[in-house]
Amino acid sequence: MPKIKIPKGSPSIDMTPMVDLAFLLVTFFMLSASFRSSEPVDVDTPSSISDKIIPENVVLITIDKGGRVFFNMSDPEARRELLANMAGKYKIGFTEEQIKRFTFMSSFGCTMKELPGYINMEPNARKQFNTPGIPYTDSTANQLKDWINYGNRAAINSGRTAFVEEKNKGKNPDANDFKPKFILRVDSKSLYVHAQKVIDVFRDLKLNNLNFVTSMELAPI
């Protein structure tokens, strides 16, 4: 009796649901992601073999190759408190829109008088902004000292709030992880005297937990 041949057919998988899911994920990340603003200054840091990464709740000071100083903070709420304190001391008013833009702005390096106009600029225009940076060499008009001082207070307050929130969630956080971290990033072509003057500002404020940013280098074998 002849054998019955069953027709062969290749299995097919409907990929439509998977493709739909992929596009939904892409759309979700595009709508929910917050893009980081470009930095107004490019810095070529010296290299080292340290493997530590930049932590949270950071106060970052940047010195470019010309000795100009830029300031940045990682916590948005701390930045809002910081700007309010600086505006009160220097008697400069900011609109609600300017406060909002400053809250999520990247590093800035200008005088307090220039700051309102600097905030109104687009990120790309800030790179072309002609400014001497934040004043820090004159002891009688050391605006950098005020930025660091008020920034430290604001970072302490925001860190304390974040610590309490973590404890309320039933976690056991380390209080040291929520304290402000101070980081100095210096261009490798900058003169040492510029870094020394900024370090002196931290010493005057009795803030001695200062870290330095470097680029990664392979450890010697």
Rosetta constraint file for C-alpha pairs under 8 A:
AtomPair CA 15 CA 19 HARMONIC 6.19 0.50
AtomPair CA 16 CA 20 HARMONIC 6.14 0.50
AtomPair CA 17 CA 21 HARMONIC 6.14 0.50
AtomPair CA 18 CA 22 HARMONIC 6.21 0.50
AtomPair CA 19 CA 23 HARMONIC 6.33 0.50
AtomPair CA 20 CA 24 HARMONIC 6.19 0.50
AtomPair CA 21 CA 25 HARMONIC 6.24 0.50
AtomPair CA 22 CA 26 HARMONIC 6.27 0.50
AtomPair CA 23 CA 27 HARMONIC 6.08 0.50
AtomPair CA 24 CA 28 HARMONIC 6.09 0.50
AtomPair CA 25 CA 29 HARMONIC 6.28 0.50
AtomPair CA 26 CA 30 HARMONIC 6.16 0.50
AtomPair CA 27 CA 31 HARMONIC 6.20 0.50
AtomPair CA 28 CA 32 HARMONIC 6.04 0.50
AtomPair CA 29 CA 33 HARMONIC 5.55 0.50
AtomPair CA 36 CA 106 HARMONIC 7.72 0.50
AtomPair CA 37 CA 105 HARMONIC 6.60 0.50
AtomPair CA 37 CA 106 HARMONIC 5.75 0.50
AtomPair CA 37 CA 123 HARMONIC 6.78 0.50
AtomPair CA 38 CA 106 HARMONIC 6.85 0.50
AtomPair CA 38 CA 123 HARMONIC 6.31 0.50
AtomPair CA 38 CA 124 HARMONIC 7.56 0.50
AtomPair CA 39 CA 106 HARMONIC 5.95 0.50
AtomPair CA 39 CA 107 HARMONIC 6.10 0.50
AtomPair CA 39 CA 123 HARMONIC 7.68 0.50
AtomPair CA 39 CA 127 HARMONIC 7.84 0.50
AtomPair CA 40 CA 106 HARMONIC 7.76 0.50
AtomPair CA 40 CA 107 HARMONIC 6.72 0.50
AtomPair CA 40 CA 108 HARMONIC 6.98 0.50
AtomPair CA 40 CA 123 HARMONIC 7.03 0.50
AtomPair CA 40 CA 124 HARMONIC 7.44 0.50
AtomPair CA 40 CA 126 HARMONIC 5.67 0.50
AtomPair CA 40 CA 127 HARMONIC 4.47 0.50
AtomPair CA 41 CA 64 HARMONIC 7.14 0.50
AtomPair CA 41 CA 127 HARMONIC 6.35 0.50
AtomPair CA 42 CA 64 HARMONIC 7.35 0.50
AtomPair CA 43 CA 63 HARMONIC 7.78 0.50
AtomPair CA 43 CA 64 HARMONIC 5.84 0.50
AtomPair CA 43 CA 65 HARMONIC 7.43 0.50
AtomPair CA 43 CA 186 HARMONIC 7.11 0.50
AtomPair CA 43 CA 187 HARMONIC 5.05 0.50
AtomPair CA 43 CA 188 HARMONIC 7.92 0.50
AtomPair CA 44 CA 186 HARMONIC 7.80 0.50
AtomPair CA 44 CA 187 HARMONIC 5.01 0.50
AtomPair CA 44 CA 188 HARMONIC 5.89 0.50
AtomPair CA 44 CA 189 HARMONIC 7.85 0.50
AtomPair CA 45 CA 185 HARMONIC 6.94 0.50
AtomPair CA 45 CA 186 HARMONIC 5.98 0.50
AtomPair CA 45 CA 187 HARMONIC 4.82 0.50
AtomPair CA 45 CA 188 HARMONIC 5.11 0.50
AtomPair CA 45 CA 213 HARMONIC 7.05 0.50
AtomPair CA 45 CA 214 HARMONIC 5.27 0.50
AtomPair CA 45 CA 215 HARMONIC 5.97 0.50
AtomPair CA 46 CA 186 HARMONIC 7.98 0.50
AtomPair CA 46 CA 187 HARMONIC 7.11 0.50
AtomPair CA 46 CA 188 HARMONIC 5.11 0.50
AtomPair CA 46 CA 214 HARMONIC 5.29 0.50
AtomPair CA 46 CA 215 HARMONIC 6.07 0.50
AtomPair CA 47 CA 214 HARMONIC 5.04 0.50
AtomPair CA 47 CA 215 HARMONIC 4.46 0.50
AtomPair CA 47 CA 216 HARMONIC 5.62 0.50
AtomPair CA 47 CA 217 HARMONIC 5.55 0.50
AtomPair CA 48 CA 214 HARMONIC 5.99 0.50
AtomPair CA 48 CA 215 HARMONIC 6.30 0.50
AtomPair CA 48 CA 216 HARMONIC 5.68 0.50
AtomPair CA 48 CA 217 HARMONIC 5.08 0.50
AtomPair CA 48 CA 218 HARMONIC 7.87 0.50
AtomPair CA 49 CA 216 HARMONIC 5.90 0.50
AtomPair CA 49 CA 217 HARMONIC 4.85 0.50
AtomPair CA 49 CA 218 HARMONIC 5.90 0.50
AtomPair CA 49 CA 219 HARMONIC 5.37 0.50
AtomPair CA 50 CA 216 HARMONIC 7.00 0.50
AtomPair CA 50 CA 217 HARMONIC 7.85 0.50
AtomPair CA 51 CA 216 HARMONIC 7.42 0.50
AtomPair CA 54 CA 58 HARMONIC 7.88 0.50
AtomPair CA 55 CA 181 HARMONIC 7.35 0.50
AtomPair CA 56 CA 74 HARMONIC 7.03 0.50
AtomPair CA 56 CA 177 HARMONIC 7.82 0.50
AtomPair CA 56 CA 178 HARMONIC 7.56 0.50
AtomPair CA 56 CA 180 HARMONIC 7.95 0.50
AtomPair CA 56 CA 181 HARMONIC 7.64 0.50
AtomPair CA 57 CA 73 HARMONIC 7.36 0.50
AtomPair CA 57 CA 74 HARMONIC 5.64 0.50
AtomPair CA 57 CA 75 HARMONIC 5.89 0.50
AtomPair CA 57 CA 155 HARMONIC 6.59 0.50
AtomPair CA 57 CA 159 HARMONIC 6.97 0.50
AtomPair CA 57 CA 178 HARMONIC 6.69 0.50
AtomPair CA 57 CA 179 HARMONIC 6.96 0.50
AtomPair CA 57 CA 180 HARMONIC 5.20 0.50
AtomPair CA 57 CA 181 HARMONIC 6.30 0.50
AtomPair CA 58 CA 73 HARMONIC 5.66 0.50
AtomPair CA 58 CA 74 HARMONIC 5.36 0.50
AtomPair CA 58 CA 75 HARMONIC 7.49 0.50
AtomPair CA 58 CA 155 HARMONIC 7.94 0.50
AtomPair CA 58 CA 180 HARMONIC 5.69 0.50
AtomPair CA 58 CA 181 HARMONIC 4.82 0.50
AtomPair CA 58 CA 182 HARMONIC 6.00 0.50
AtomPair CA 58 CA 183 HARMONIC 7.14 0.50
AtomPair CA 59 CA 71 HARMONIC 7.61 0.50
AtomPair CA 59 CA 72 HARMONIC 5.97 0.50
AtomPair CA 59 CA 73 HARMONIC 4.68 0.50
AtomPair CA 59 CA 74 HARMONIC 6.84 0.50
AtomPair CA 59 CA 148 HARMONIC 7.72 0.50
AtomPair CA 59 CA 151 HARMONIC 7.19 0.50
AtomPair CA 59 CA 152 HARMONIC 7.62 0.50
AtomPair CA 59 CA 180 HARMONIC 6.87 0.50
AtomPair CA 59 CA 181 HARMONIC 6.06 0.50
AtomPair CA 59 CA 182 HARMONIC 4.89 0.50
AtomPair CA 59 CA 183 HARMONIC 6.21 0.50
AtomPair CA 60 CA 71 HARMONIC 5.93 0.50
AtomPair CA 60 CA 72 HARMONIC 5.03 0.50
AtomPair CA 60 CA 73 HARMONIC 6.10 0.50
AtomPair CA 60 CA 182 HARMONIC 6.06 0.50
AtomPair CA 60 CA 183 HARMONIC 4.84 0.50
AtomPair CA 60 CA 184 HARMONIC 6.00 0.50
AtomPair CA 60 CA 185 HARMONIC 7.32 0.50
AtomPair CA 61 CA 69 HARMONIC 6.89 0.50
AtomPair CA 61 CA 70 HARMONIC 5.74 0.50
AtomPair CA 61 CA 71 HARMONIC 4.88 0.50
AtomPair CA 61 CA 72 HARMONIC 6.51 0.50
AtomPair CA 61 CA 182 HARMONIC 7.88 0.50
AtomPair CA 61 CA 183 HARMONIC 6.22 0.50
AtomPair CA 61 CA 184 HARMONIC 4.89 0.50
AtomPair CA 61 CA 185 HARMONIC 6.08 0.50
AtomPair CA 62 CA 69 HARMONIC 5.61 0.50
AtomPair CA 62 CA 70 HARMONIC 4.94 0.50
AtomPair CA 62 CA 71 HARMONIC 6.42 0.50
AtomPair CA 62 CA 184 HARMONIC 6.00 0.50
AtomPair CA 62 CA 185 HARMONIC 4.68 0.50
AtomPair CA 62 CA 186 HARMONIC 5.80 0.50
AtomPair CA 63 CA 67 HARMONIC 5.64 0.50
AtomPair CA 63 CA 68 HARMONIC 5.52 0.50
AtomPair CA 63 CA 69 HARMONIC 4.67 0.50
AtomPair CA 63 CA 70 HARMONIC 6.42 0.50
AtomPair CA 63 CA 184 HARMONIC 7.88 0.50
AtomPair CA 63 CA 185 HARMONIC 6.28 0.50
AtomPair CA 63 CA 186 HARMONIC 4.74 0.50
AtomPair CA 63 CA 187 HARMONIC 6.16 0.50
AtomPair CA 63 CA 190 HARMONIC 7.40 0.50
AtomPair CA 63 CA 194 HARMONIC 7.62 0.50
AtomPair CA 63 CA 195 HARMONIC 7.34 0.50
AtomPair CA 64 CA 68 HARMONIC 5.53 0.50
AtomPair CA 64 CA 69 HARMONIC 6.79 0.50
AtomPair CA 64 CA 186 HARMONIC 6.29 0.50
AtomPair CA 64 CA 187 HARMONIC 5.15 0.50
AtomPair CA 64 CA 190 HARMONIC 6.40 0.50
AtomPair CA 65 CA 186 HARMONIC 7.76 0.50
AtomPair CA 65 CA 187 HARMONIC 5.28 0.50
AtomPair CA 65 CA 188 HARMONIC 7.14 0.50
AtomPair CA 65 CA 189 HARMONIC 5.10 0.50
AtomPair CA 65 CA 190 HARMONIC 4.06 0.50
AtomPair CA 65 CA 191 HARMONIC 7.44 0.50
AtomPair CA 66 CA 190 HARMONIC 6.18 0.50
AtomPair CA 67 CA 190 HARMONIC 6.12 0.50
AtomPair CA 67 CA 191 HARMONIC 7.21 0.50
AtomPair CA 67 CA 194 HARMONIC 5.72 0.50
AtomPair CA 68 CA 109 HARMONIC 7.39 0.50
AtomPair CA 68 CA 132 HARMONIC 6.09 0.50
AtomPair CA 68 CA 133 HARMONIC 4.82 0.50
AtomPair CA 68 CA 134 HARMONIC 7.06 0.50
AtomPair CA 69 CA 109 HARMONIC 5.91 0.50
AtomPair CA 69 CA 133 HARMONIC 5.18 0.50
AtomPair CA 69 CA 134 HARMONIC 5.44 0.50
AtomPair CA 69 CA 135 HARMONIC 7.67 0.50
AtomPair CA 69 CA 136 HARMONIC 7.89 0.50
AtomPair CA 70 CA 107 HARMONIC 5.97 0.50
AtomPair CA 70 CA 108 HARMONIC 5.19 0.50
AtomPair CA 70 CA 109 HARMONIC 4.11 0.50
AtomPair CA 70 CA 110 HARMONIC 7.60 0.50
AtomPair CA 70 CA 133 HARMONIC 6.39 0.50
AtomPair CA 70 CA 134 HARMONIC 6.36 0.50
AtomPair CA 71 CA 107 HARMONIC 5.31 0.50
AtomPair CA 71 CA 108 HARMONIC 5.51 0.50
AtomPair CA 71 CA 109 HARMONIC 6.30 0.50
AtomPair CA 71 CA 134 HARMONIC 7.93 0.50
AtomPair CA 71 CA 147 HARMONIC 7.80 0.50
AtomPair CA 72 CA 106 HARMONIC 6.38 0.50
AtomPair CA 72 CA 107 HARMONIC 4.54 0.50
AtomPair CA 72 CA 108 HARMONIC 6.70 0.50
AtomPair CA 73 CA 78 HARMONIC 7.66 0.50
AtomPair CA 73 CA 79 HARMONIC 6.51 0.50
AtomPair CA 73 CA 107 HARMONIC 7.81 0.50
AtomPair CA 73 CA 151 HARMONIC 7.69 0.50
AtomPair CA 74 CA 79 HARMONIC 7.94 0.50
AtomPair CA 75 CA 79 HARMONIC 6.32 0.50
AtomPair CA 75 CA 155 HARMONIC 7.36 0.50
AtomPair CA 75 CA 158 HARMONIC 7.57 0.50
AtomPair CA 76 CA 80 HARMONIC 6.41 0.50
AtomPair CA 76 CA 103 HARMONIC 5.04 0.50
AtomPair CA 76 CA 104 HARMONIC 6.15 0.50
AtomPair CA 77 CA 81 HARMONIC 6.45 0.50
AtomPair CA 77 CA 103 HARMONIC 7.16 0.50
AtomPair CA 77 CA 158 HARMONIC 6.73 0.50
AtomPair CA 78 CA 82 HARMONIC 6.01 0.50
AtomPair CA 78 CA 151 HARMONIC 7.21 0.50
AtomPair CA 78 CA 154 HARMONIC 4.78 0.50
AtomPair CA 78 CA 155 HARMONIC 5.37 0.50
AtomPair CA 78 CA 157 HARMONIC 7.50 0.50
AtomPair CA 78 CA 158 HARMONIC 5.81 0.50
AtomPair CA 79 CA 83 HARMONIC 6.11 0.50
AtomPair CA 79 CA 102 HARMONIC 7.44 0.50
AtomPair CA 79 CA 103 HARMONIC 5.44 0.50
AtomPair CA 79 CA 151 HARMONIC 7.42 0.50
AtomPair CA 79 CA 154 HARMONIC 7.30 0.50
AtomPair CA 80 CA 84 HARMONIC 6.37 0.50
AtomPair CA 80 CA 99 HARMONIC 6.78 0.50
AtomPair CA 80 CA 100 HARMONIC 7.94 0.50
AtomPair CA 80 CA 102 HARMONIC 7.59 0.50
AtomPair CA 80 CA 103 HARMONIC 5.65 0.50
AtomPair CA 81 CA 85 HARMONIC 6.41 0.50
AtomPair CA 81 CA 154 HARMONIC 5.94 0.50
AtomPair CA 82 CA 86 HARMONIC 6.27 0.50
AtomPair CA 82 CA 147 HARMONIC 7.60 0.50
AtomPair CA 82 CA 150 HARMONIC 5.73 0.50
AtomPair CA 82 CA 151 HARMONIC 5.55 0.50
AtomPair CA 82 CA 154 HARMONIC 5.88 0.50
AtomPair CA 83 CA 87 HARMONIC 5.90 0.50
AtomPair CA 83 CA 99 HARMONIC 7.57 0.50
AtomPair CA 84 CA 88 HARMONIC 6.19 0.50
AtomPair CA 85 CA 89 HARMONIC 6.35 0.50
AtomPair CA 85 CA 150 HARMONIC 6.85 0.50
AtomPair CA 86 CA 90 HARMONIC 6.13 0.50
AtomPair CA 86 CA 146 HARMONIC 7.46 0.50
AtomPair CA 86 CA 147 HARMONIC 7.32 0.50
AtomPair CA 86 CA 150 HARMONIC 7.45 0.50
AtomPair CA 87 CA 91 HARMONIC 5.50 0.50
AtomPair CA 87 CA 92 HARMONIC 4.93 0.50
AtomPair CA 87 CA 93 HARMONIC 6.28 0.50
AtomPair CA 87 CA 94 HARMONIC 7.62 0.50
AtomPair CA 88 CA 92 HARMONIC 6.90 0.50
AtomPair CA 90 CA 112 HARMONIC 7.41 0.50
AtomPair CA 92 CA 112 HARMONIC 7.83 0.50
AtomPair CA 92 CA 113 HARMONIC 7.61 0.50
AtomPair CA 94 CA 98 HARMONIC 5.92 0.50
AtomPair CA 94 CA 99 HARMONIC 6.39 0.50
AtomPair CA 94 CA 116 HARMONIC 6.76 0.50
AtomPair CA 95 CA 99 HARMONIC 6.27 0.50
AtomPair CA 96 CA 100 HARMONIC 6.19 0.50
AtomPair CA 97 CA 101 HARMONIC 6.24 0.50
AtomPair CA 98 CA 102 HARMONIC 6.04 0.50
AtomPair CA 98 CA 116 HARMONIC 7.19 0.50
AtomPair CA 98 CA 119 HARMONIC 6.32 0.50
AtomPair CA 98 CA 120 HARMONIC 6.93 0.50
AtomPair CA 99 CA 103 HARMONIC 6.14 0.50
AtomPair CA 100 CA 104 HARMONIC 6.95 0.50
AtomPair CA 101 CA 105 HARMONIC 5.95 0.50
AtomPair CA 101 CA 119 HARMONIC 6.79 0.50
AtomPair CA 102 CA 119 HARMONIC 6.40 0.50
AtomPair CA 109 CA 131 HARMONIC 7.40 0.50
AtomPair CA 109 CA 132 HARMONIC 7.77 0.50
AtomPair CA 109 CA 133 HARMONIC 4.34 0.50
AtomPair CA 109 CA 134 HARMONIC 5.13 0.50
AtomPair CA 110 CA 114 HARMONIC 6.05 0.50
AtomPair CA 110 CA 115 HARMONIC 6.25 0.50
AtomPair CA 110 CA 118 HARMONIC 7.72 0.50
AtomPair CA 110 CA 131 HARMONIC 5.81 0.50
AtomPair CA 110 CA 132 HARMONIC 6.63 0.50
AtomPair CA 110 CA 133 HARMONIC 4.38 0.50
AtomPair CA 110 CA 134 HARMONIC 4.75 0.50
AtomPair CA 110 CA 135 HARMONIC 7.74 0.50
AtomPair CA 111 CA 115 HARMONIC 6.20 0.50
AtomPair CA 111 CA 131 HARMONIC 7.92 0.50
AtomPair CA 111 CA 133 HARMONIC 6.63 0.50
AtomPair CA 111 CA 134 HARMONIC 5.28 0.50
AtomPair CA 111 CA 135 HARMONIC 6.58 0.50
AtomPair CA 111 CA 143 HARMONIC 7.57 0.50
AtomPair CA 112 CA 116 HARMONIC 7.82 0.50
AtomPair CA 112 CA 143 HARMONIC 7.84 0.50
AtomPair CA 114 CA 118 HARMONIC 6.11 0.50
AtomPair CA 115 CA 119 HARMONIC 6.05 0.50
AtomPair CA 116 CA 120 HARMONIC 6.53 0.50
AtomPair CA 117 CA 121 HARMONIC 6.68 0.50
AtomPair CA 118 CA 126 HARMONIC 6.85 0.50
AtomPair CA 118 CA 129 HARMONIC 7.92 0.50
AtomPair CA 121 CA 125 HARMONIC 6.00 0.50
AtomPair CA 121 CA 126 HARMONIC 6.24 0.50
AtomPair CA 122 CA 126 HARMONIC 6.51 0.50
AtomPair CA 123 CA 127 HARMONIC 7.16 0.50
AtomPair CA 124 CA 128 HARMONIC 7.41 0.50
AtomPair CA 125 CA 129 HARMONIC 6.43 0.50
AtomPair CA 134 CA 143 HARMONIC 6.48 0.50
AtomPair CA 134 CA 144 HARMONIC 6.00 0.50
AtomPair CA 135 CA 141 HARMONIC 6.96 0.50
AtomPair CA 135 CA 142 HARMONIC 5.60 0.50
AtomPair CA 135 CA 143 HARMONIC 5.45 0.50
AtomPair CA 135 CA 144 HARMONIC 6.12 0.50
AtomPair CA 136 CA 141 HARMONIC 7.29 0.50
AtomPair CA 136 CA 142 HARMONIC 4.56 0.50
AtomPair CA 136 CA 143 HARMONIC 6.11 0.50
AtomPair CA 136 CA 144 HARMONIC 5.32 0.50
AtomPair CA 136 CA 145 HARMONIC 7.12 0.50
AtomPair CA 136 CA 197 HARMONIC 7.61 0.50
AtomPair CA 136 CA 198 HARMONIC 7.26 0.50
AtomPair CA 137 CA 142 HARMONIC 6.59 0.50
AtomPair CA 137 CA 197 HARMONIC 6.92 0.50
AtomPair CA 138 CA 142 HARMONIC 5.59 0.50
AtomPair CA 142 CA 146 HARMONIC 7.08 0.50
AtomPair CA 143 CA 147 HARMONIC 6.31 0.50
AtomPair CA 144 CA 148 HARMONIC 6.17 0.50
AtomPair CA 144 CA 201 HARMONIC 7.93 0.50
AtomPair CA 145 CA 149 HARMONIC 5.99 0.50
AtomPair CA 145 CA 201 HARMONIC 6.00 0.50
AtomPair CA 145 CA 202 HARMONIC 7.77 0.50
AtomPair CA 145 CA 205 HARMONIC 7.84 0.50
AtomPair CA 146 CA 150 HARMONIC 5.93 0.50
AtomPair CA 146 CA 151 HARMONIC 7.97 0.50
AtomPair CA 147 CA 151 HARMONIC 5.64 0.50
AtomPair CA 148 CA 152 HARMONIC 5.92 0.50
AtomPair CA 148 CA 202 HARMONIC 7.94 0.50
AtomPair CA 149 CA 153 HARMONIC 6.59 0.50
AtomPair CA 149 CA 205 HARMONIC 7.06 0.50
AtomPair CA 150 CA 154 HARMONIC 6.18 0.50
AtomPair CA 151 CA 155 HARMONIC 5.98 0.50
AtomPair CA 152 CA 156 HARMONIC 6.13 0.50
AtomPair CA 152 CA 180 HARMONIC 6.69 0.50
AtomPair CA 153 CA 157 HARMONIC 6.37 0.50
AtomPair CA 154 CA 158 HARMONIC 6.24 0.50
AtomPair CA 155 CA 159 HARMONIC 5.85 0.50
AtomPair CA 155 CA 179 HARMONIC 7.32 0.50
AtomPair CA 155 CA 180 HARMONIC 5.57 0.50
AtomPair CA 156 CA 160 HARMONIC 6.05 0.50
AtomPair CA 156 CA 178 HARMONIC 7.90 0.50
AtomPair CA 156 CA 179 HARMONIC 6.01 0.50
AtomPair CA 156 CA 180 HARMONIC 6.15 0.50
AtomPair CA 157 CA 161 HARMONIC 6.33 0.50
AtomPair CA 158 CA 162 HARMONIC 6.24 0.50
AtomPair CA 159 CA 163 HARMONIC 6.09 0.50
AtomPair CA 159 CA 178 HARMONIC 4.71 0.50
AtomPair CA 159 CA 179 HARMONIC 5.79 0.50
AtomPair CA 159 CA 180 HARMONIC 7.16 0.50
AtomPair CA 160 CA 164 HARMONIC 6.31 0.50
AtomPair CA 160 CA 178 HARMONIC 6.79 0.50
AtomPair CA 160 CA 179 HARMONIC 7.67 0.50
AtomPair CA 161 CA 165 HARMONIC 6.28 0.50
AtomPair CA 162 CA 166 HARMONIC 6.30 0.50
AtomPair CA 162 CA 178 HARMONIC 7.17 0.50
AtomPair CA 163 CA 167 HARMONIC 6.38 0.50
AtomPair CA 163 CA 173 HARMONIC 6.92 0.50
AtomPair CA 163 CA 175 HARMONIC 6.62 0.50
AtomPair CA 163 CA 178 HARMONIC 6.32 0.50
AtomPair CA 164 CA 168 HARMONIC 6.16 0.50
AtomPair CA 165 CA 169 HARMONIC 6.48 0.50
AtomPair CA 166 CA 170 HARMONIC 7.00 0.50
AtomPair CA 166 CA 171 HARMONIC 5.83 0.50
AtomPair CA 166 CA 172 HARMONIC 7.50 0.50
AtomPair CA 166 CA 173 HARMONIC 6.64 0.50
AtomPair CA 167 CA 171 HARMONIC 5.13 0.50
AtomPair CA 167 CA 172 HARMONIC 6.10 0.50
AtomPair CA 167 CA 173 HARMONIC 6.71 0.50
AtomPair CA 173 CA 177 HARMONIC 7.76 0.50
AtomPair CA 174 CA 178 HARMONIC 7.51 0.50
AtomPair CA 175 CA 179 HARMONIC 6.90 0.50
AtomPair CA 181 CA 209 HARMONIC 7.25 0.50
AtomPair CA 181 CA 210 HARMONIC 7.38 0.50
AtomPair CA 181 CA 211 HARMONIC 7.88 0.50
AtomPair CA 182 CA 209 HARMONIC 6.60 0.50
AtomPair CA 182 CA 210 HARMONIC 5.06 0.50
AtomPair CA 182 CA 211 HARMONIC 6.15 0.50
AtomPair CA 183 CA 210 HARMONIC 5.70 0.50
AtomPair CA 183 CA 211 HARMONIC 4.65 0.50
AtomPair CA 183 CA 212 HARMONIC 5.50 0.50
AtomPair CA 183 CA 213 HARMONIC 6.76 0.50
AtomPair CA 184 CA 210 HARMONIC 7.03 0.50
AtomPair CA 184 CA 211 HARMONIC 6.08 0.50
AtomPair CA 184 CA 212 HARMONIC 4.83 0.50
AtomPair CA 184 CA 213 HARMONIC 6.23 0.50
AtomPair CA 185 CA 212 HARMONIC 5.83 0.50
AtomPair CA 185 CA 213 HARMONIC 4.95 0.50
AtomPair CA 185 CA 214 HARMONIC 7.39 0.50
AtomPair CA 186 CA 190 HARMONIC 6.86 0.50
AtomPair CA 186 CA 195 HARMONIC 7.10 0.50
AtomPair CA 186 CA 212 HARMONIC 7.94 0.50
AtomPair CA 186 CA 213 HARMONIC 7.48 0.50
AtomPair CA 190 CA 194 HARMONIC 7.22 0.50
AtomPair CA 191 CA 195 HARMONIC 7.37 0.50
AtomPair CA 192 CA 196 HARMONIC 6.16 0.50
AtomPair CA 193 CA 197 HARMONIC 6.25 0.50
AtomPair CA 194 CA 198 HARMONIC 6.56 0.50
AtomPair CA 195 CA 199 HARMONIC 6.14 0.50
AtomPair CA 196 CA 200 HARMONIC 6.14 0.50
AtomPair CA 197 CA 201 HARMONIC 6.51 0.50
AtomPair CA 198 CA 202 HARMONIC 6.73 0.50
AtomPair CA 199 CA 203 HARMONIC 6.34 0.50
AtomPair CA 200 CA 204 HARMONIC 6.12 0.50
AtomPair CA 201 CA 205 HARMONIC 6.42 0.50
AtomPair CA 202 CA 206 HARMONIC 6.14 0.50
AtomPair CA 202 CA 207 HARMONIC 5.13 0.50
AtomPair CA 202 CA 208 HARMONIC 6.63 0.50
AtomPair CA 202 CA 210 HARMONIC 7.98 0.50
AtomPair CA 203 CA 207 HARMONIC 5.85 0.50
AtomPair CA 203 CA 208 HARMONIC 6.36 0.50
